[in-house]
């Protein structure tokens, strides 16, 4: 199941990468510069660029780019939570608990709090 999530994230990443390639020149920024920005900053930059009506008509659908970026951010956050939870579960199963249990308990509690899929709770 994790493999399908990784493939979906890879697919969406390629779509965002393609969009960034097309936007770098009109935005006046290097493609690498756009790729290295944190997602929220990138979203702000792209939104600012498209807020000018002359840009929005010539460069496709902003909402698709914004949705891809937001979706990627959510998927990455969810995958990080699942990874931390799996590592905590492995620590418990292996019976090699650390002296301080915060690193084990916090991911498990976070997973119970935010995870919609019962399998991962």
Protein Blocks (a to p, Z undefined) as FASTA:
>chain_A
ZZmmmmmmmmmmmmmmmmmmmmmmmnopafklmmmpcfklmmmmmmmmmmpmklmmmnoj
fklmmmmmmmmmmmmmmmmmmmmmmmmmmmmmnopacfblklmmmmmmmmmmmmmblklZ
Z
